[in-house]
Amino acid sequence: MKFIDYAKIYVKAGNGGKGLVSFRREKYVPKGGPDGGNGGKGGDIVLCANKHLTTLLDFKYRKHFKAENGKPGGPNNKTGKNGKDLIIYLPCGTIVKDARSGEILVDLVYHNQKFVVAKGGDGGRGNAEFATPTNQTPRYAEDGQVGEELELLLELKVIADVGIVGFPNVGKSTLISVISSAKPKIADYPFTTLVPNLGVVRIGLNQNYVVADIPGLIEGSSEGKGLGIQFLRHIERTKILLFLIDSNDIDPKQSFKTLVKELKKYDSTMLEKEKVIAFSKIDTISKERWLQLQKISFGKGFPKPLGISSLKGVGIQELKYLLWQKVESLRKSEFSLK
């Protein structure tokens, strides 16, 4: 499925129903009083986060959304029926902005989180509402109020437990294809991944976590170079950063520093996340080279790196379970705080 992370849509809440001008017509009551009912309220436009959705693809084909109008008032003081609310389901992680002002209206994070983005108009009052001792036969009623309408910008930020970070062609797509059911495009050239790929890693029954394969960073990504900051934002919400470094890299420590620098320049809080470091493609290097890599210190607060080979399956299970342990621990901590 293609990953769509931007969309622009138009929404219109329902108009309120018109109030009615009516008078009682009963036998033996030649001059019945006013009995025109009020109009019904127009339907709201409601946004709702849904954890089962992963893209904004649907909004590429449907861009206009309109809620139901309220019904007019009826005789005998009957209020018109309210218009039905229109619920628009969006993936968790969608930021909704006013297209004109750029103001953030809501950040949909949790499953079933709801937000009324456009309110339906109130129904107009019928003539029964205007009767007074001095005006016993009002011959007027109100029109319903117009429902709110606006253009919305939808921006989806991938919400994943683990974000895989590394230079182009370091093996991120291959790794995610091995540890999950995702099938990203894989080739031997930079920027194979043009959109973030999501994969679900299953450990056991009801034990799984989501991994995001983030398109390759290069030096200057935080300033828009390469694929730019358009993908850096996708790792803002990940709980864990998995730094993937090619074991054939001439200067792996410098490459790591470059990755860290770009993350810090984009968001200084990024490195407060849990971190895991892994060398990829260790099936292509000698034992001596691997011993040299193991001696590299990446600085205080950074764990000892693992060695993996997605092609040969070396270290993959160890990495999967290490990430799971960290994800599970963080989830328990979050739950205890709620």
ChimeraX attribute file (.defattr): number of C-alpha atoms within 10 A of each C-alpha:
attribute: neighborCount
match mode: 1-to-1
recipient: residues
	/A:1	8
	/A:2	11
	/A:3	16
	/A:4	17
	/A:5	19
	/A:6	17
	/A:7	17
	/A:8	19
	/A:9	16
	/A:10	15
	/A:11	22
	/A:12	24
	/A:13	30
	/A:14	32
	/A:15	31
	/A:16	31
	/A:17	31
	/A:18	28
	/A:19	32
	/A:20	30
	/A:21	23
	/A:22	25
	/A:23	20
	/A:24	16
	/A:25	15
	/A:26	9
	/A:27	7
	/A:28	7
	/A:29	9
	/A:30	9
	/A:31	11
	/A:32	14
	/A:33	17
	/A:34	25
	/A:35	24
	/A:36	30
	/A:37	28
	/A:38	34
	/A:39	33
	/A:40	28
	/A:41	32
	/A:42	31
	/A:43	28
	/A:44	28
	/A:45	28
	/A:46	19
	/A:47	21
	/A:48	21
	/A:49	22
	/A:50	20
	/A:51	16
	/A:52	11
	/A:53	12
	/A:54	22
	/A:55	20
	/A:56	22
	/A:57	16
	/A:58	11
	/A:59	16
	/A:60	12
	/A:61	8
	/A:62	11
	/A:63	14
	/A:64	12
	/A:65	15
	/A:66	17
	/A:67	24
	/A:68	22
	/A:69	28
	/A:70	30
	/A:71	23
	/A:72	27
	/A:73	29
	/A:74	21
	/A:75	21
	/A:76	15
	/A:77	21
	/A:78	18
	/A:79	26
	/A:80	24
	/A:81	20
	/A:82	23
	/A:83	23
	/A:84	18
	/A:85	20
	/A:86	21
	/A:87	17
	/A:88	15
	/A:89	17
	/A:90	27
	/A:91	24
	/A:92	25
	/A:93	23
	/A:94	24
	/A:95	20
	/A:96	23
	/A:97	19
	/A:98	17
	/A:99	16
	/A:100	10
	/A:101	7
	/A:102	11
	/A:103	12
	/A:104	14
	/A:105	15
	/A:106	16
	/A:107	18
	/A:108	22
	/A:109	19
	/A:110	14
	/A:111	15
	/A:112	15
	/A:113	14
	/A:114	18
	/A:115	17
	/A:116	17
	/A:117	21
	/A:118	21
	/A:119	22
	/A:120	30
	/A:121	24
	/A:122	24
	/A:123	31
	/A:124	28
	/A:125	26
	/A:126	32
	/A:127	27
	/A:128	27
	/A:129	19
	/A:130	17
	/A:131	16
	/A:132	10
	/A:133	6
	/A:134	7
	/A:135	9
	/A:136	13
	/A:137	20
	/A:138	20
	/A:139	17
	/A:140	17
	/A:141	23
	/A:142	19
	/A:143	20
	/A:144	26
	/A:145	20
	/A:146	20
	/A:147	25
	/A:148	18
	/A:149	18
	/A:150	15
	/A:151	16
	/A:152	23
	/A:153	22
	/A:154	22
	/A:155	19
	/A:156	25
	/A:157	24
	/A:158	28
	/A:159	24
	/A:160	22
	/A:161	24
	/A:162	27
	/A:163	27
	/A:164	24
	/A:165	25
	/A:166	25
	/A:167	23
	/A:168	21
	/A:169	20
	/A:170	23
	/A:171	25
	/A:172	29
	/A:173	27
	/A:174	20
	/A:175	22
	/A:176	23
	/A:177	20
	/A:178	16
	/A:179	20
	/A:180	18
	/A:181	13
	/A:182	19
	/A:183	15
	/A:184	20
	/A:185	13
	/A:186	15
	/A:187	13
	/A:188	10
	/A:189	10
	/A:190	13
	/A:191	17
	/A:192	16
	/A:193	21
	/A:194	14
	/A:195	19
	/A:196	22
	/A:197	23
	/A:198	25
	/A:199	21
	/A:200	17
	/A:201	22
	/A:202	16
	/A:203	14
	/A:204	7
	/A:205	6
	/A:206	7
	/A:207	10
	/A:208	16
	/A:209	19
	/A:210	19
	/A:211	27
	/A:212	26
	/A:213	30
	/A:214	26
	/A:215	29
	/A:216	27
	/A:217	24
	/A:218	19
	/A:219	16
	/A:220	17
	/A:221	21
	/A:222	23
	/A:223	12
	/A:224	14
	/A:225	12
	/A:226	16
	/A:227	19
	/A:228	18
	/A:229	18
	/A:230	13
	/A:231	21
	/A:232	22
	/A:233	17
	/A:234	22
	/A:235	25
	/A:236	20
	/A:237	17
	/A:238	20
	/A:239	20
	/A:240	24
	/A:241	24
	/A:242	21
	/A:243	21
	/A:244	25
	/A:245	26
	/A:246	22
	/A:247	23
	/A:248	17
	/A:249	13
	/A:250	9
	/A:251	10
	/A:252	17
	/A:253	15
	/A:254	12
	/A:255	18
	/A:256	17
	/A:257	13
	/A:258	18
	/A:259	21
	/A:260	18
	/A:261	17
	/A:262	20
	/A:263	23
	/A:264	14
	/A:265	14
	/A:266	17
	/A:267	14
	/A:268	12
	/A:269	11
	/A:270	19
	/A:271	16
	/A:272	11
	/A:273	13
	/A:274	19
	/A:275	18
	/A:276	21
	/A:277	21
	/A:278	21
	/A:279	23
	/A:280	26
	/A:281	20
	/A:282	23
	/A:283	17
	/A:284	11
	/A:285	11
	/A:286	10
	/A:287	11
	/A:288	8
	/A:289	13
	/A:290	16
	/A:291	10
	/A:292	10
	/A:293	18
	/A:294	13
	/A:295	10
	/A:296	12
	/A:297	12
	/A:298	16
	/A:299	10
	/A:300	6
	/A:301	10
	/A:302	13
	/A:303	14
	/A:304	14
	/A:305	19
	/A:306	18
	/A:307	23
	/A:308	24
	/A:309	20
	/A:310	21
	/A:311	15
	/A:312	11
	/A:313	13
	/A:314	16
	/A:315	16
	/A:316	19
	/A:317	13
	/A:318	13
	/A:319	19
	/A:320	16
	/A:321	13
	/A:322	12
	/A:323	23
	/A:324	21
	/A:325	12
	/A:326	17
	/A:327	20
	/A:328	15
	/A:329	12
	/A:330	16
	/A:331	13
	/A:332	10
	/A:333	11
	/A:334	10
	/A:335	9
	/A:336	8
	/A:337	6
	/A:338	5
